[in-house]
Amino acid sequence: MKTIQLYKSILIIAMVFMIGACTNFEDLADDPNRATSVPPSMLLTEVLRVMNNVDDEGPWSSAQRDNQFWAISFDYYGEQDYNWGSAPLRYTTLSNVQAMVKEAEKLDTKNKYGALAKFFQAYFLDYMSKRMGDIPMSESLKAKSDTPITKPKYDTQKEVYVEILSLLDAANDQIAMARAQVGTGAVQGDFLYNGDLDKWQRAINSFHLRVLISLSKKTAELNVASQFSAIVSNPSKYPLMRGIEDNMTRYFSDENGNNYALNPGNFGRNRNRDIMAGTYLNILKQNNDPRIYKVADPAAFYFKANDPLNLNAYIPANTGDEQGSMQVASDEGKLSYPNEKRYYSSYVGEGYILFGYAEQQFIIAEAINRGWIMGDAASFYKQGIKASMDFYDVSNTDVTAFLNNANIVYKGNNTAGLEQILTQKYVAFFQNSERESYFNFRRTGFPKFNIGPANKNNGKIPMRWKYPQSEFETNSQNVNTALTRQYGGTDDINAVMWLIK
């Protein structure tokens, strides 16, 4: 799963695509001076690159600040506010997914790429819809069809999620066919799983559970509980992740352009402006969590060499705090920074989990807590914690002690137990999984996010992102119809979409 060849591949794609992600295959086919056939492996690499957009949503990015894992003390480098703008559309990438399928149809291995294409379609539809609401779907990507549609209508969010669930079921069926035909042989261009179809199938089904749990407020409308049960109760048809070795992980290297976000090269610029945030760090402190010593350094002002495990020396900043006072406290050594040894010792850092086993186990625990399926929620809850601890190489002795902590012992299939599951799921998401921490907070209210003077959104955490300005310029009638249908005609970041009503 190493990514040594990744950026060489991306460079080739960029040459073929003329500015990479900004150009799609269909455009290339019209120009006789450009290549008219692109191997599906190259298209797959480009799609995976967009899916793993670590600059915008990876470790120590603005996404992780929005998740309240870290705070920024110096306003020259960024703000603490929640005054969000628009979210990105991913139709260029979906066009490249279509092109990948078209090219793969010429090959004996077409089912491999076809199954992944269905997953990508589901992934990017979910990516867009959960950020904005209704989106173009049924009429999108038809500008060059026999009956061209250049101004696609917006499908309702409910219609989008019905299609997402259908695509994920179909992806599982097709990848099972591909495995039966050719085993788990390599899919070229895959820098996540190196073409291991067994792990891909498990990841697709794990993601399927993520989508279903995100629909927890729509159980009656979409029969969510029975769909969830059908997957968990039939592991031969729907294999799931078995451990952290099945995590969908992006790895970094010391190659230029593929460095971990925090590294020796930016230590001087980042060190006193990246502050551990209270929403996250206080949970670790309250529970005497051994992960705190892995991810954070004690504040220098309070640290005593003869007392290295003193939790009182771990001082976070609140996301809602004004940056001026935060900068002063940082300069005085009164705030905790990311663990220097872990995050600044190399350019490789730690792997970035897009979604993984710990999340899957917490999802199943939540489903049991909600009464969707039968089972021992406490067992899955503990497995999720253990998987997160294993990611940080916490000793078995410390894991056992933590699981026996009175604050951590599962309180039952009730609201208190649900809060425990969601809180530990939040902890496990640290610097991983894009904005899933935020989306879980938005859906459930757990854990409580910090709000203060730096919020700049009238004391609210936003419920969505706006539609891109380009939609108002090129597809105004349809986007305005969607806004009227959903939000009373205003593109309001505080409006509540169907998904979470």
C-alpha positions as CSV (number, residue, x, y, z in Angstrom):
1,M,0.0,0.0,0.0
2,K,3.0,2.3,-0.2
3,T,2.5,5.2,-2.5
4,I,6.0,5.5,-4.0
5,Q,4.6,5.5,-7.5
6,L,1.5,7.6,-6.7
7,Y,2.7,11.0,-7.7
8,K,4.5,9.7,-10.8
9,S,1.1,8.3,-11.9
10,I,-0.6,11.5,-11.1
11,L,1.9,13.4,-13.1
12,I,1.2,11.2,-16.1
13,I,-2.5,11.7,-15.6
14,A,-2.0,15.5,-15.4
15,M,-0.2,15.4,-18.8
16,V,-3.0,13.3,-20.3
17,F,-5.8,15.3,-18.8
18,M,-4.3,18.8,-19.3
19,I,-4.5,20.1,-15.7
20,G,-5.7,16.8,-14.1
21,A,-9.0,17.0,-12.3
22,C,-10.1,20.1,-14.2
23,T,-10.5,18.2,-17.5
24,N,-12.6,15.1,-18.1
25,F,-12.2,12.3,-20.5
26,E,-15.1,13.3,-22.8
27,D,-13.5,16.7,-23.5
28,L,-10.2,15.0,-24.5
29,A,-12.0,12.7,-27.0
30,D,-12.9,15.8,-29.1
31,D,-9.4,17.0,-29.7
32,P,-7.4,15.1,-32.3
33,N,-4.2,16.5,-30.8
34,R,-4.8,14.7,-27.5
35,A,-4.9,11.1,-26.5
36,T,-8.3,9.5,-27.2
37,S,-7.8,6.4,-25.0
38,V,-6.9,6.5,-21.3
39,P,-6.2,3.3,-19.4
40,P,-8.8,2.8,-16.7
41,S,-5.9,2.4,-14.2
42,M,-4.9,6.1,-14.7
43,L,-8.5,7.2,-14.4
44,L,-8.8,5.2,-11.1
45,T,-5.7,6.8,-9.7
46,E,-7.1,10.3,-10.4
47,V,-10.5,9.4,-8.8
48,L,-8.7,8.1,-5.7
49,R,-6.7,11.3,-5.6
50,V,-9.8,13.4,-5.4
51,M,-11.4,11.1,-2.9
52,N,-8.3,11.5,-0.7
53,N,-8.1,15.2,-1.0
54,V,-5.9,15.5,2.1
55,D,-5.0,19.2,1.5
56,D,-8.7,20.2,2.2
57,E,-10.0,17.4,4.4
58,G,-7.0,15.4,5.6
59,P,-5.0,15.6,8.9
60,W,-4.5,19.1,10.4
61,S,-6.6,20.6,7.6
62,S,-9.5,23.0,7.9
63,A,-11.8,20.0,8.1
64,Q,-10.1,18.9,11.3
65,R,-10.3,22.4,12.8
66,D,-14.1,22.3,12.0
67,N,-14.2,19.0,13.8
68,Q,-12.7,20.9,16.8
69,F,-9.7,18.6,17.0
70,W,-7.3,21.6,16.8
71,A,-7.4,25.3,17.0
72,I,-5.4,28.0,15.3
73,S,-3.9,30.7,17.4
74,F,-2.6,33.1,14.8
75,D,-5.1,34.9,12.5
76,Y,-2.5,35.4,9.8
77,Y,-2.8,31.7,8.9
78,G,-6.6,31.2,9.3
79,E,-9.7,31.9,11.3
80,Q,-11.6,30.2,14.0
81,D,-15.0,31.1,12.6
82,Y,-17.9,29.0,11.2
83,N,-19.0,31.5,8.6
84,W,-18.9,28.8,5.8
85,G,-19.1,29.4,2.1
86,S,-19.9,26.9,-0.6
87,A,-19.0,23.2,-0.9
88,P,-17.3,21.7,-4.0
89,L,-19.2,19.8,-6.6
90,R,-17.6,16.5,-7.9
91,Y,-19.1,16.1,-11.3
92,T,-15.8,16.3,-13.1
93,T,-14.6,13.4,-11.0
94,L,-17.9,11.5,-11.7
95,S,-17.3,12.1,-15.4
96,N,-13.9,10.5,-15.0
97,V,-15.6,7.6,-13.2
98,Q,-17.8,7.2,-16.3
99,A,-14.8,7.3,-18.5
100,M,-13.1,4.6,-16.4
101,V,-16.1,2.3,-16.9
102,K,-16.1,3.0,-20.6
103,E,-12.5,2.1,-21.0
104,A,-12.8,-1.0,-18.7
105,E,-15.6,-2.4,-20.9
106,K,-12.8,-3.3,-23.4
107,L,-11.1,-5.5,-20.8
108,D,-11.7,-8.9,-19.3
109,T,-11.5,-7.2,-15.9
110,K,-14.4,-4.9,-16.5
111,N,-16.3,-6.1,-13.4
112,K,-13.5,-4.9,-11.1
113,Y,-13.6,-1.4,-12.4
114,G,-17.4,-1.4,-12.7
115,A,-17.9,-2.4,-9.1
116,L,-15.5,0.4,-7.9
117,A,-17.3,2.8,-10.2
118,K,-20.6,2.2,-8.5
119,F,-18.9,2.7,-5.1
120,F,-17.4,6.0,-6.3
121,Q,-20.7,7.2,-7.7
122,A,-22.3,6.5,-4.2
123,Y,-19.4,8.1,-2.4
124,F,-19.4,11.4,-4.3
125,L,-23.2,11.7,-4.3
126,D,-23.1,11.3,-0.6
127,Y,-20.2,13.7,-0.3
128,M,-22.1,16.5,-2.1
129,S,-25.6,15.8,-0.8
130,K,-24.8,15.7,2.9
131,R,-23.0,19.0,2.6
132,M,-25.6,20.9,0.6
133,G,-28.9,19.0,0.3
134,D,-30.7,18.3,-3.0
135,I,-28.2,18.0,-5.9
136,P,-28.4,17.2,-9.7
137,M,-28.3,13.4,-10.2
138,S,-30.7,11.9,-12.7
139,E,-29.9,14.5,-15.4
140,S,-26.3,15.2,-14.5
141,L,-23.4,14.4,-16.8
142,K,-25.6,14.4,-19.9
143,A,-24.3,17.4,-21.7
144,K,-22.9,15.2,-24.5
145,S,-25.6,12.6,-24.6
146,D,-27.9,12.0,-27.6
147,T,-30.4,14.4,-25.9
148,P,-28.0,16.9,-24.2
149,I,-29.0,18.4,-20.8
150,T,-26.8,21.3,-19.9
151,K,-29.0,22.5,-17.0
152,P,-29.8,19.5,-14.9
153,K,-32.7,19.5,-12.5
154,Y,-32.0,18.9,-8.7
155,D,-33.2,15.6,-7.4
156,T,-34.5,15.6,-3.8
157,Q,-32.1,14.4,-1.1
158,K,-34.3,11.5,-0.4
159,E,-34.1,10.4,-4.1
160,V,-30.3,10.8,-3.9
161,Y,-30.0,8.5,-0.9
162,V,-32.3,5.9,-2.3
163,E,-29.9,5.8,-5.3
164,I,-26.8,5.7,-3.1
165,L,-28.0,2.7,-1.2
166,S,-28.9,1.0,-4.4
167,L,-25.5,1.7,-5.9
168,L,-23.7,0.3,-2.8
169,D,-25.8,-2.9,-3.0
170,A,-25.0,-3.3,-6.7
171,A,-21.3,-2.6,-6.0
172,N,-21.1,-5.4,-3.5
173,D,-22.8,-7.8,-6.0
174,Q,-20.5,-6.8,-8.8
175,I,-17.3,-7.0,-6.8
176,A,-18.4,-10.5,-5.6
177,M,-18.7,-11.5,-9.3
178,A,-15.3,-10.0,-10.1
179,R,-13.7,-12.0,-7.2
180,A,-15.4,-15.2,-8.4
181,Q,-14.0,-14.7,-11.9
182,V,-10.5,-13.6,-11.2
183,G,-10.0,-13.9,-7.4
184,T,-8.5,-10.9,-5.6
185,G,-6.1,-10.0,-8.4
186,A,-4.8,-6.5,-8.7
187,V,-6.7,-3.5,-10.0
188,Q,-4.1,-1.3,-11.6
189,G,-3.8,2.3,-10.4
190,D,-5.1,1.5,-6.8
191,F,-2.8,3.2,-4.2
192,L,-5.2,2.4,-1.3
193,Y,-5.6,-1.3,-1.4
194,N,-3.2,-2.3,-4.2
195,G,-6.0,-3.9,-6.0
196,D,-7.1,-6.2,-3.2
197,L,-10.7,-6.9,-4.1
198,D,-11.4,-8.6,-0.8
199,K,-10.5,-5.5,1.2
200,W,-12.4,-3.3,-1.3
201,Q,-15.5,-5.3,-0.8
202,R,-15.2,-5.0,3.0
203,A,-14.7,-1.3,2.7
204,I,-17.7,-0.9,0.4
205,N,-19.9,-2.6,2.9
206,S,-18.5,-0.7,5.8
207,F,-19.2,2.5,4.0
208,H,-22.7,1.2,3.3
209,L,-23.2,1.0,7.1
210,R,-21.9,4.6,7.5
211,V,-24.5,5.8,5.0
212,L,-27.3,3.9,6.8
213,I,-26.4,5.2,10.2
214,S,-26.4,8.7,8.8
215,L,-30.0,8.1,8.0
216,S,-30.9,7.4,11.6
217,K,-33.6,10.1,11.5
218,K,-35.2,8.5,8.4
219,T,-35.7,4.9,9.6
220,A,-39.4,4.7,8.8
221,E,-39.1,6.5,5.4
222,L,-36.3,4.3,4.0
223,N,-36.7,1.1,6.1
224,V,-33.1,1.7,7.3
225,A,-33.1,-0.8,10.2
226,S,-34.0,-3.8,7.9
227,Q,-31.3,-2.8,5.4
228,F,-28.8,-2.5,8.2
229,S,-29.7,-5.9,9.6
230,A,-29.5,-7.5,6.1
231,I,-25.8,-6.5,5.9
232,V,-24.7,-7.3,9.4
233,S,-26.6,-10.7,9.6
234,N,-25.2,-12.0,6.3
235,P,-21.3,-11.8,6.4
236,S,-20.9,-14.3,3.6
237,K,-22.7,-11.9,1.2
238,Y,-21.7,-8.7,2.9
239,P,-18.2,-9.2,4.3
240,L,-17.1,-6.4,6.7
241,M,-13.8,-5.1,8.0
242,R,-12.1,-7.5,10.3
243,G,-9.6,-5.2,12.0
244,I,-7.5,-2.1,11.4
245,E,-5.5,-4.0,8.8
246,D,-8.6,-3.5,6.6
247,N,-8.8,0.3,7.1
248,M,-8.9,2.4,4.0
249,T,-5.7,4.3,4.6
250,R,-3.7,6.8,2.7
251,Y,0.0,6.6,3.5
252,F,2.5,9.4,3.2
253,S,6.2,9.4,2.3
254,D,9.2,11.7,2.3
255,E,8.7,12.4,-1.4
256,N,8.0,16.0,-2.4
257,G,4.2,16.5,-2.5
258,N,3.4,13.4,-0.5
259,N,4.5,14.6,3.0
260,Y,2.4,14.3,6.1
261,A,0.8,17.7,7.0
262,L,3.0,18.2,10.1
263,N,6.7,17.4,9.5
264,P,10.2,18.7,10.2
265,G,10.0,21.1,7.3
266,N,7.2,23.2,8.7
267,F,7.9,22.8,12.4
268,G,9.0,26.4,12.8
269,R,6.0,27.8,11.0
270,N,3.4,25.6,12.6
271,R,4.5,24.8,16.1
272,N,3.1,27.6,18.1
273,R,-0.1,28.1,16.1
274,D,-1.4,24.6,16.0
275,I,-3.1,24.1,19.4
276,M,-4.9,21.1,20.7
277,A,-8.7,21.9,20.9
278,G,-10.7,21.6,24.1
279,T,-13.6,19.7,22.6
280,Y,-11.3,16.8,21.9
281,L,-8.5,17.1,24.5
282,N,-10.9,17.6,27.5
283,I,-12.6,14.2,26.7
284,L,-9.2,12.6,27.0
285,K,-8.4,14.4,30.2
286,Q,-11.7,13.6,31.8
287,N,-11.3,9.9,31.1
288,N,-7.6,9.6,31.9
289,D,-7.2,8.4,28.3
290,P,-3.7,7.1,27.5
291,R,-4.1,8.4,23.9
292,I,-3.5,11.9,25.3
293,Y,0.2,11.1,25.7
294,K,0.4,9.9,22.1
295,V,-1.2,12.9,20.4
296,A,-0.3,15.9,22.6
297,D,2.5,17.5,24.5
298,P,1.9,19.1,27.9
299,A,1.9,22.9,28.1
300,A,5.5,23.9,28.8
301,F,4.6,26.4,31.5
302,Y,2.9,23.7,33.6
303,F,5.1,20.7,32.8
304,K,7.3,19.2,35.5
305,A,9.9,16.7,34.5
306,N,9.3,14.6,37.6
307,D,5.6,14.3,36.8
308,P,5.3,13.5,33.1
309,L,1.8,12.0,33.4
310,N,0.2,15.0,35.0
311,L,-3.0,15.5,33.1
312,N,-3.4,19.0,34.5
313,A,-0.4,20.1,32.3
314,Y,-2.4,19.4,29.2
315,I,-4.2,22.7,28.5
316,P,-6.3,23.0,25.3
317,A,-7.7,26.1,23.5
318,N,-11.4,26.4,22.9
319,T,-12.5,26.7,19.3
320,G,-14.7,29.7,20.2
321,D,-11.8,31.6,21.9
322,E,-10.6,34.9,20.3
323,Q,-7.2,34.3,18.6
324,G,-5.5,37.3,20.2
325,S,-5.7,35.9,23.8
326,M,-4.9,32.4,22.5
327,Q,-1.8,33.7,20.8
328,V,-0.6,35.3,24.0
329,A,-1.2,32.1,26.0
330,S,0.6,30.1,23.3
331,D,3.6,32.4,23.4
332,E,3.7,32.0,27.2
333,G,3.8,28.2,26.9
334,K,0.4,27.8,28.5
335,L,-1.3,25.7,25.8
336,S,-0.7,22.2,24.6
337,Y,0.7,21.5,21.1
338,P,0.5,18.4,19.0
339,N,3.0,15.7,20.1
340,E,6.3,16.8,18.7
341,K,7.8,13.3,18.6
342,R,4.8,11.8,16.8
343,Y,4.0,14.5,14.3
344,Y,7.3,16.4,13.6
345,S,9.9,13.6,13.6
346,S,9.5,12.6,9.9
347,Y,7.8,13.5,6.7
348,V,5.8,10.2,6.7
349,G,3.7,10.7,9.9
350,E,0.8,8.4,10.4
351,G,-1.6,6.9,7.9
352,Y,-4.8,8.9,7.1
353,I,-7.9,6.8,7.5
354,L,-10.7,7.6,5.1
355,F,-12.9,5.1,6.9
356,G,-12.0,2.1,9.0
357,Y,-12.7,-0.7,11.4
358,A,-13.1,1.4,14.6
359,E,-15.8,3.5,13.0
360,Q,-17.6,0.4,11.7
361,Q,-17.7,-1.2,15.2
362,F,-19.0,2.0,16.7
363,I,-21.7,2.1,14.0
364,I,-22.8,-1.4,14.8
365,A,-22.8,-0.6,18.5
366,E,-25.1,2.4,17.8
367,A,-27.4,0.3,15.7
368,I,-27.8,-2.2,18.6
369,N,-28.3,0.7,21.0
370,R,-31.1,2.0,18.8
371,G,-32.8,-1.4,18.6
372,W,-32.2,-1.9,14.9
373,I,-30.4,-5.2,15.4
374,M,-29.9,-7.7,18.2
375,G,-26.4,-8.0,19.7
376,D,-24.1,-6.9,22.5
377,A,-23.5,-3.2,22.0
378,A,-20.9,-3.2,24.8
379,S,-18.7,-5.7,22.8
380,F,-18.7,-3.6,19.6
381,Y,-18.2,-0.4,21.6
382,K,-15.1,-1.9,23.3
383,Q,-13.8,-3.3,19.9
384,G,-14.1,0.2,18.5
385,I,-12.1,1.7,21.4
386,K,-9.5,-1.1,21.2
387,A,-9.1,-0.5,17.4
388,S,-8.4,3.2,18.0
389,M,-6.0,2.4,20.8
390,D,-4.2,-0.1,18.5
391,F,-3.8,2.7,15.9
392,Y,-1.8,4.6,18.5
393,D,0.1,1.5,19.7
394,V,-1.3,1.8,23.2
395,S,-0.2,-1.1,25.4
396,N,-2.7,-3.9,26.2
397,T,-2.3,-3.1,29.9
398,D,-3.3,0.5,29.3
399,V,-6.2,-0.6,27.1
400,T,-7.5,-2.9,29.7
401,A,-7.3,-0.3,32.4
402,F,-9.1,2.2,30.2
403,L,-11.9,-0.1,29.4
404,N,-12.4,-0.8,33.1
405,N,-12.6,3.0,33.9
406,A,-16.0,3.7,35.4
407,N,-16.6,6.5,32.9
408,I,-16.0,4.2,30.0
409,V,-17.8,1.0,31.1
410,Y,-20.9,0.8,28.8
411,K,-24.0,2.2,30.5
412,G,-26.6,0.2,28.5
413,N,-28.8,0.6,25.5
414,N,-30.1,4.0,26.5
415,T,-29.2,7.7,25.9
416,A,-26.2,7.5,28.2
417,G,-24.9,4.5,26.4
418,L,-25.4,6.2,23.0
419,E,-23.5,9.3,24.2
420,Q,-20.6,7.0,25.2
421,I,-20.5,5.3,21.8
422,L,-20.7,8.6,19.9
423,T,-18.1,10.3,22.2
424,Q,-15.6,7.4,21.7
425,K,-16.3,7.4,18.0
426,Y,-15.4,11.1,17.9
427,V,-12.1,10.4,19.7
428,A,-11.3,7.7,17.2
429,F,-11.9,10.1,14.3
430,F,-9.0,12.4,15.4
431,Q,-7.3,13.8,12.3
432,N,-9.0,11.2,10.1
433,S,-12.2,10.6,8.1
434,E,-12.7,14.0,6.6
435,R,-15.6,15.8,8.4
436,E,-17.4,12.7,9.8
437,S,-16.9,14.0,13.3
438,Y,-18.9,17.1,12.4
439,F,-21.5,15.1,10.5
440,N,-22.0,12.9,13.6
441,F,-22.3,15.9,15.8
442,R,-24.8,17.5,13.4
443,R,-26.9,14.3,13.4
444,T,-26.8,13.5,17.2
445,G,-25.5,16.5,19.2
446,F,-22.6,14.4,20.6
447,P,-20.1,15.4,21.7
448,K,-21.1,19.0,22.4
449,F,-19.1,21.4,20.2
450,N,-17.6,24.6,21.6
451,I,-19.1,28.0,20.6
452,G,-17.6,31.4,21.6
453,P,-16.8,34.9,20.4
454,A,-14.8,33.6,17.5
455,N,-17.8,31.7,16.0
456,K,-19.0,34.6,13.8
457,N,-22.2,32.7,12.9
458,N,-24.5,34.1,15.6
459,G,-23.4,31.5,18.1
460,K,-24.4,28.5,15.8
461,I,-22.5,25.6,14.3
462,P,-23.7,25.6,10.6
463,M,-25.9,22.8,9.4
464,R,-24.8,22.9,5.7
465,W,-22.7,24.6,3.0
466,K,-23.9,26.8,0.3
467,Y,-24.3,25.9,-3.3
468,P,-21.4,27.0,-5.6
469,Q,-21.8,30.4,-7.2
470,S,-21.3,28.7,-10.6
471,E,-24.7,27.0,-10.2
472,F,-26.4,30.4,-9.8
473,E,-24.6,31.6,-12.9
474,T,-25.2,28.6,-15.2
475,N,-28.2,26.7,-13.7
476,S,-30.0,29.4,-11.8
477,Q,-33.6,28.2,-12.3
478,N,-33.0,24.7,-11.0
479,V,-30.8,25.7,-8.1
480,N,-33.4,28.3,-7.0
481,T,-36.2,25.7,-7.3
482,A,-34.2,23.4,-5.0
483,L,-33.6,26.2,-2.5
484,T,-37.3,27.1,-2.4
485,R,-38.2,23.4,-2.0
486,Q,-35.8,22.9,0.9
487,Y,-34.9,26.1,2.7
488,G,-37.6,28.7,1.9
489,G,-35.6,30.1,-1.0
490,T,-32.4,31.2,0.9
491,D,-29.0,29.5,0.6
492,D,-28.7,29.6,4.4
493,I,-25.8,27.7,6.1
494,N,-28.0,27.3,9.2
495,A,-30.9,25.7,7.4
496,V,-31.8,22.1,8.2
497,M,-31.8,19.6,5.3
498,W,-34.1,16.5,5.0
499,L,-31.3,14.2,6.1
500,I,-31.3,15.5,9.6
501,K,-34.9,16.5,10.1
